[in-house]
Amino acid sequence: MNKYMYTKHRGQMMLVTTLILGGVIIGATTIAGLITLYRLRQMGAAKESAISFFAADAGLERALYFCFKNPPTLPPPGVPPPGYPFSLGCADFTSSVDPISDTSHGQTTYTVQYSDGPPHAIRSVGHNARSSRALRFVF
């Protein structure tokens, strides 16, 4: 009779072991899938981040062009400038970047802000989808 009881419990243990191993495998597969999903999202965000960075760069280039195209008049060297620090005479602006071929990432914009110094600074922020990147030029 003792042999019969041992054989009966051995079948139950095999069933419990199989269920536990199945749960562990399903849990590991779920975690691996979640990690893969996060990595795929990061790869998409890297492209949006690069687009935002280059939009900020375009805004900074445009701001530098407009600021130094008509620079403020400074006195000759050695003469103290009246009313120093001088003002750049530039206004803040926001602009959108024209899409060239890829319009799947939404509208790309950049915002430029000036701060009269000293030191003078130009800050440009590029925006695309959920990503924003900023560049600052101090002189």
MODELLER restraints for C-alpha pairs under 7 A, 6 or more apart:
rsr = mdl.restraints
at = mdl.atoms
rsr.add(forms.Gaussian(group=physical.xy_distance, feature=features.Distance(at['CA:48:A'], at['CA:128:A']), mean=6.12, stdev=0.5))
rsr.add(forms.Gaussian(group=physical.xy_distance, feature=features.Distance(at['CA:48:A'], at['CA:129:A']), mean=6.84, stdev=0.5))
rsr.add(forms.Gaussian(group=physical.xy_distance, feature=features.Distance(at['CA:48:A'], at['CA:131:A']), mean=6.05, stdev=0.5))
rsr.add(forms.Gaussian(group=physical.xy_distance, feature=features.Distance(at['CA:49:A'], at['CA:131:A']), mean=5.55, stdev=0.5))
rsr.add(forms.Gaussian(group=physical.xy_distance, feature=features.Distance(at['CA:49:A'], at['CA:132:A']), mean=6.85, stdev=0.5))
rsr.add(forms.Gaussian(group=physical.xy_distance, feature=features.Distance(at['CA:49:A'], at['CA:133:A']), mean=6.92, stdev=0.5))
rsr.add(forms.Gaussian(group=physical.xy_distance, feature=features.Distance(at['CA:51:A'], at['CA:128:A']), mean=6.74, stdev=0.5))
rsr.add(forms.Gaussian(group=physical.xy_distance, feature=features.Distance(at['CA:52:A'], at['CA:126:A']), mean=4.59, stdev=0.5))
rsr.add(forms.Gaussian(group=physical.xy_distance, feature=features.Distance(at['CA:52:A'], at['CA:127:A']), mean=5.13, stdev=0.5))
rsr.add(forms.Gaussian(group=physical.xy_distance, feature=features.Distance(at['CA:52:A'], at['CA:128:A']), mean=5.34, stdev=0.5))
rsr.add(forms.Gaussian(group=physical.xy_distance, feature=features.Distance(at['CA:52:A'], at['CA:131:A']), mean=6.48, stdev=0.5))
rsr.add(forms.Gaussian(group=physical.xy_distance, feature=features.Distance(at['CA:52:A'], at['CA:132:A']), mean=5.69, stdev=0.5))
rsr.add(forms.Gaussian(group=physical.xy_distance, feature=features.Distance(at['CA:52:A'], at['CA:133:A']), mean=5.55, stdev=0.5))
rsr.add(forms.Gaussian(group=physical.xy_distance, feature=features.Distance(at['CA:53:A'], at['CA:126:A']), mean=6.00, stdev=0.5))
rsr.add(forms.Gaussian(group=physical.xy_distance, feature=features.Distance(at['CA:53:A'], at['CA:133:A']), mean=5.22, stdev=0.5))
rsr.add(forms.Gaussian(group=physical.xy_distance, feature=features.Distance(at['CA:55:A'], at['CA:109:A']), mean=6.74, stdev=0.5))
rsr.add(forms.Gaussian(group=physical.xy_distance, feature=features.Distance(at['CA:55:A'], at['CA:110:A']), mean=5.95, stdev=0.5))
rsr.add(forms.Gaussian(group=physical.xy_distance, feature=features.Distance(at['CA:55:A'], at['CA:126:A']), mean=4.81, stdev=0.5))
rsr.add(forms.Gaussian(group=physical.xy_distance, feature=features.Distance(at['CA:56:A'], at['CA:110:A']), mean=5.75, stdev=0.5))
rsr.add(forms.Gaussian(group=physical.xy_distance, feature=features.Distance(at['CA:56:A'], at['CA:124:A']), mean=5.21, stdev=0.5))
rsr.add(forms.Gaussian(group=physical.xy_distance, feature=features.Distance(at['CA:56:A'], at['CA:125:A']), mean=4.92, stdev=0.5))
rsr.add(forms.Gaussian(group=physical.xy_distance, feature=features.Distance(at['CA:56:A'], at['CA:126:A']), mean=4.04, stdev=0.5))
rsr.add(forms.Gaussian(group=physical.xy_distance, feature=features.Distance(at['CA:56:A'], at['CA:133:A']), mean=6.64, stdev=0.5))
rsr.add(forms.Gaussian(group=physical.xy_distance, feature=features.Distance(at['CA:56:A'], at['CA:134:A']), mean=6.05, stdev=0.5))
rsr.add(forms.Gaussian(group=physical.xy_distance, feature=features.Distance(at['CA:56:A'], at['CA:135:A']), mean=6.30, stdev=0.5))
rsr.add(forms.Gaussian(group=physical.xy_distance, feature=features.Distance(at['CA:57:A'], at['CA:135:A']), mean=7.00, stdev=0.5))
rsr.add(forms.Gaussian(group=physical.xy_distance, feature=features.Distance(at['CA:59:A'], at['CA:110:A']), mean=5.91, stdev=0.5))
rsr.add(forms.Gaussian(group=physical.xy_distance, feature=features.Distance(at['CA:59:A'], at['CA:111:A']), mean=6.96, stdev=0.5))
rsr.add(forms.Gaussian(group=physical.xy_distance, feature=features.Distance(at['CA:59:A'], at['CA:112:A']), mean=6.35, stdev=0.5))
rsr.add(forms.Gaussian(group=physical.xy_distance, feature=features.Distance(at['CA:59:A'], at['CA:124:A']), mean=5.76, stdev=0.5))
rsr.add(forms.Gaussian(group=physical.xy_distance, feature=features.Distance(at['CA:60:A'], at['CA:124:A']), mean=5.50, stdev=0.5))
rsr.add(forms.Gaussian(group=physical.xy_distance, feature=features.Distance(at['CA:67:A'], at['CA:88:A']), mean=6.68, stdev=0.5))
rsr.add(forms.Gaussian(group=physical.xy_distance, feature=features.Distance(at['CA:67:A'], at['CA:90:A']), mean=6.21, stdev=0.5))
rsr.add(forms.Gaussian(group=physical.xy_distance, feature=features.Distance(at['CA:72:A'], at['CA:88:A']), mean=6.36, stdev=0.5))
rsr.add(forms.Gaussian(group=physical.xy_distance, feature=features.Distance(at['CA:74:A'], at['CA:81:A']), mean=6.70, stdev=0.5))
rsr.add(forms.Gaussian(group=physical.xy_distance, feature=features.Distance(at['CA:75:A'], at['CA:81:A']), mean=5.83, stdev=0.5))
rsr.add(forms.Gaussian(group=physical.xy_distance, feature=features.Distance(at['CA:85:A'], at['CA:117:A']), mean=6.71, stdev=0.5))
rsr.add(forms.Gaussian(group=physical.xy_distance, feature=features.Distance(at['CA:85:A'], at['CA:118:A']), mean=6.40, stdev=0.5))
rsr.add(forms.Gaussian(group=physical.xy_distance, feature=features.Distance(at['CA:87:A'], at['CA:116:A']), mean=5.78, stdev=0.5))
rsr.add(forms.Gaussian(group=physical.xy_distance, feature=features.Distance(at['CA:88:A'], at['CA:116:A']), mean=6.51, stdev=0.5))
rsr.add(forms.Gaussian(group=physical.xy_distance, feature=features.Distance(at['CA:90:A'], at['CA:114:A']), mean=6.98, stdev=0.5))
rsr.add(forms.Gaussian(group=physical.xy_distance, feature=features.Distance(at['CA:91:A'], at['CA:114:A']), mean=6.95, stdev=0.5))
rsr.add(forms.Gaussian(group=physical.xy_distance, feature=features.Distance(at['CA:92:A'], at['CA:112:A']), mean=5.57, stdev=0.5))
rsr.add(forms.Gaussian(group=physical.xy_distance, feature=features.Distance(at['CA:92:A'], at['CA:113:A']), mean=4.73, stdev=0.5))
rsr.add(forms.Gaussian(group=physical.xy_distance, feature=features.Distance(at['CA:92:A'], at['CA:114:A']), mean=6.07, stdev=0.5))
rsr.add(forms.Gaussian(group=physical.xy_distance, feature=features.Distance(at['CA:93:A'], at['CA:111:A']), mean=6.00, stdev=0.5))
rsr.add(forms.Gaussian(group=physical.xy_distance, feature=features.Distance(at['CA:93:A'], at['CA:112:A']), mean=5.45, stdev=0.5))
rsr.add(forms.Gaussian(group=physical.xy_distance, feature=features.Distance(at['CA:93:A'], at['CA:113:A']), mean=6.94, stdev=0.5))
rsr.add(forms.Gaussian(group=physical.xy_distance, feature=features.Distance(at['CA:94:A'], at['CA:110:A']), mean=5.82, stdev=0.5))
rsr.add(forms.Gaussian(group=physical.xy_distance, feature=features.Distance(at['CA:94:A'], at['CA:111:A']), mean=4.31, stdev=0.5))
rsr.add(forms.Gaussian(group=physical.xy_distance, feature=features.Distance(at['CA:94:A'], at['CA:112:A']), mean=6.22, stdev=0.5))
rsr.add(forms.Gaussian(group=physical.xy_distance, feature=features.Distance(at['CA:95:A'], at['CA:109:A']), mean=5.69, stdev=0.5))
rsr.add(forms.Gaussian(group=physical.xy_distance, feature=features.Distance(at['CA:95:A'], at['CA:110:A']), mean=5.63, stdev=0.5))
rsr.add(forms.Gaussian(group=physical.xy_distance, feature=features.Distance(at['CA:95:A'], at['CA:111:A']), mean=6.52, stdev=0.5))
rsr.add(forms.Gaussian(group=physical.xy_distance, feature=features.Distance(at['CA:96:A'], at['CA:108:A']), mean=5.84, stdev=0.5))
rsr.add(forms.Gaussian(group=physical.xy_distance, feature=features.Distance(at['CA:96:A'], at['CA:109:A']), mean=4.05, stdev=0.5))
rsr.add(forms.Gaussian(group=physical.xy_distance, feature=features.Distance(at['CA:96:A'], at['CA:110:A']), mean=6.26, stdev=0.5))
rsr.add(forms.Gaussian(group=physical.xy_distance, feature=features.Distance(at['CA:97:A'], at['CA:108:A']), mean=5.52, stdev=0.5))
rsr.add(forms.Gaussian(group=physical.xy_distance, feature=features.Distance(at['CA:97:A'], at['CA:109:A']), mean=5.59, stdev=0.5))
rsr.add(forms.Gaussian(group=physical.xy_distance, feature=features.Distance(at['CA:105:A'], at['CA:129:A']), mean=6.17, stdev=0.5))
rsr.add(forms.Gaussian(group=physical.xy_distance, feature=features.Distance(at['CA:106:A'], at['CA:128:A']), mean=6.82, stdev=0.5))
rsr.add(forms.Gaussian(group=physical.xy_distance, feature=features.Distance(at['CA:106:A'], at['CA:129:A']), mean=5.97, stdev=0.5))
rsr.add(forms.Gaussian(group=physical.xy_distance, feature=features.Distance(at['CA:107:A'], at['CA:128:A']), mean=6.34, stdev=0.5))
rsr.add(forms.Gaussian(group=physical.xy_distance, feature=features.Distance(at['CA:108:A'], at['CA:127:A']), mean=5.66, stdev=0.5))
rsr.add(forms.Gaussian(group=physical.xy_distance, feature=features.Distance(at['CA:108:A'], at['CA:128:A']), mean=4.70, stdev=0.5))
rsr.add(forms.Gaussian(group=physical.xy_distance, feature=features.Distance(at['CA:109:A'], at['CA:126:A']), mean=5.82, stdev=0.5))
rsr.add(forms.Gaussian(group=physical.xy_distance, feature=features.Distance(at['CA:109:A'], at['CA:127:A']), mean=5.24, stdev=0.5))
rsr.add(forms.Gaussian(group=physical.xy_distance, feature=features.Distance(at['CA:109:A'], at['CA:128:A']), mean=6.76, stdev=0.5))
rsr.add(forms.Gaussian(group=physical.xy_distance, feature=features.Distance(at['CA:110:A'], at['CA:124:A']), mean=6.62, stdev=0.5))
rsr.add(forms.Gaussian(group=physical.xy_distance, feature=features.Distance(at['CA:110:A'], at['CA:125:A']), mean=5.32, stdev=0.5))
rsr.add(forms.Gaussian(group=physical.xy_distance, feature=features.Distance(at['CA:110:A'], at['CA:126:A']), mean=4.23, stdev=0.5))
rsr.add(forms.Gaussian(group=physical.xy_distance, feature=features.Distance(at['CA:110:A'], at['CA:127:A']), mean=5.94, stdev=0.5))
rsr.add(forms.Gaussian(group=physical.xy_distance, feature=features.Distance(at['CA:111:A'], at['CA:124:A']), mean=5.56, stdev=0.5))
rsr.add(forms.Gaussian(group=physical.xy_distance, feature=features.Distance(at['CA:111:A'], at['CA:125:A']), mean=5.21, stdev=0.5))
rsr.add(forms.Gaussian(group=physical.xy_distance, feature=features.Distance(at['CA:111:A'], at['CA:126:A']), mean=6.62, stdev=0.5))
rsr.add(forms.Gaussian(group=physical.xy_distance, feature=features.Distance(at['CA:112:A'], at['CA:123:A']), mean=5.64, stdev=0.5))
rsr.add(forms.Gaussian(group=physical.xy_distance, feature=features.Distance(at['CA:112:A'], at['CA:124:A']), mean=4.40, stdev=0.5))
rsr.add(forms.Gaussian(group=physical.xy_distance, feature=features.Distance(at['CA:112:A'], at['CA:125:A']), mean=6.55, stdev=0.5))
rsr.add(forms.Gaussian(group=physical.xy_distance, feature=features.Distance(at['CA:113:A'], at['CA:122:A']), mean=5.86, stdev=0.5))
rsr.add(forms.Gaussian(group=physical.xy_distance, feature=features.Distance(at['CA:113:A'], at['CA:123:A']), mean=5.20, stdev=0.5))
rsr.add(forms.Gaussian(group=physical.xy_distance, feature=features.Distance(at['CA:113:A'], at['CA:124:A']), mean=6.48, stdev=0.5))
rsr.add(forms.Gaussian(group=physical.xy_distance, feature=features.Distance(at['CA:114:A'], at['CA:121:A']), mean=5.94, stdev=0.5))
rsr.add(forms.Gaussian(group=physical.xy_distance, feature=features.Distance(at['CA:114:A'], at['CA:122:A']), mean=4.71, stdev=0.5))
rsr.add(forms.Gaussian(group=physical.xy_distance, feature=features.Distance(at['CA:114:A'], at['CA:123:A']), mean=6.45, stdev=0.5))
rsr.add(forms.Gaussian(group=physical.xy_distance, feature=features.Distance(at['CA:115:A'], at['CA:121:A']), mean=5.22, stdev=0.5))
rsr.add(forms.Gaussian(group=physical.xy_distance, feature=features.Distance(at['CA:115:A'], at['CA:122:A']), mean=6.47, stdev=0.5))
rsr.add(forms.Gaussian(group=physical.xy_distance, feature=features.Distance(at['CA:119:A'], at['CA:138:A']), mean=6.50, stdev=0.5))
rsr.add(forms.Gaussian(group=physical.xy_distance, feature=features.Distance(at['CA:119:A'], at['CA:139:A']), mean=5.82, stdev=0.5))
rsr.add(forms.Gaussian(group=physical.xy_distance, feature=features.Distance(at['CA:120:A'], at['CA:138:A']), mean=5.73, stdev=0.5))
rsr.add(forms.Gaussian(group=physical.xy_distance, feature=features.Distance(at['CA:120:A'], at['CA:139:A']), mean=5.35, stdev=0.5))
rsr.add(forms.Gaussian(group=physical.xy_distance, feature=features.Distance(at['CA:121:A'], at['CA:136:A']), mean=6.83, stdev=0.5))
rsr.add(forms.Gaussian(group=physical.xy_distance, feature=features.Distance(at['CA:121:A'], at['CA:137:A']), mean=5.51, stdev=0.5))
rsr.add(forms.Gaussian(group=physical.xy_distance, feature=features.Distance(at['CA:121:A'], at['CA:138:A']), mean=4.33, stdev=0.5))
rsr.add(forms.Gaussian(group=physical.xy_distance, feature=features.Distance(at['CA:121:A'], at['CA:139:A']), mean=6.30, stdev=0.5))
rsr.add(forms.Gaussian(group=physical.xy_distance, feature=features.Distance(at['CA:122:A'], at['CA:136:A']), mean=5.65, stdev=0.5))
rsr.add(forms.Gaussian(group=physical.xy_distance, feature=features.Distance(at['CA:122:A'], at['CA:137:A']), mean=5.14, stdev=0.5))
rsr.add(forms.Gaussian(group=physical.xy_distance, feature=features.Distance(at['CA:122:A'], at['CA:138:A']), mean=6.52, stdev=0.5))
rsr.add(forms.Gaussian(group=physical.xy_distance, feature=features.Distance(at['CA:123:A'], at['CA:135:A']), mean=5.80, stdev=0.5))
rsr.add(forms.Gaussian(group=physical.xy_distance, feature=features.Distance(at['CA:123:A'], at['CA:136:A']), mean=4.36, stdev=0.5))
rsr.add(forms.Gaussian(group=physical.xy_distance, feature=features.Distance(at['CA:123:A'], at['CA:137:A']), mean=6.43, stdev=0.5))
rsr.add(forms.Gaussian(group=physical.xy_distance, feature=features.Distance(at['CA:124:A'], at['CA:134:A']), mean=5.61, stdev=0.5))
rsr.add(forms.Gaussian(group=physical.xy_distance, feature=features.Distance(at['CA:124:A'], at['CA:135:A']), mean=5.31, stdev=0.5))
rsr.add(forms.Gaussian(group=physical.xy_distance, feature=features.Distance(at['CA:124:A'], at['CA:136:A']), mean=6.34, stdev=0.5))
rsr.add(forms.Gaussian(group=physical.xy_distance, feature=features.Distance(at['CA:125:A'], at['CA:132:A']), mean=6.69, stdev=0.5))
rsr.add(forms.Gaussian(group=physical.xy_distance, feature=features.Distance(at['CA:125:A'], at['CA:133:A']), mean=5.63, stdev=0.5))
rsr.add(forms.Gaussian(group=physical.xy_distance, feature=features.Distance(at['CA:125:A'], at['CA:134:A']), mean=4.19, stdev=0.5))
rsr.add(forms.Gaussian(group=physical.xy_distance, feature=features.Distance(at['CA:125:A'], at['CA:135:A']), mean=6.41, stdev=0.5))
rsr.add(forms.Gaussian(group=physical.xy_distance, feature=features.Distance(at['CA:126:A'], at['CA:132:A']), mean=5.53, stdev=0.5))
rsr.add(forms.Gaussian(group=physical.xy_distance, feature=features.Distance(at['CA:126:A'], at['CA:133:A']), mean=5.34, stdev=0.5))
rsr.add(forms.Gaussian(group=physical.xy_distance, feature=features.Distance(at['CA:126:A'], at['CA:134:A']), mean=6.25, stdev=0.5))
rsr.add(forms.Gaussian(group=physical.xy_distance, feature=features.Distance(at['CA:127:A'], at['CA:133:A']), mean=6.77, stdev=0.5))
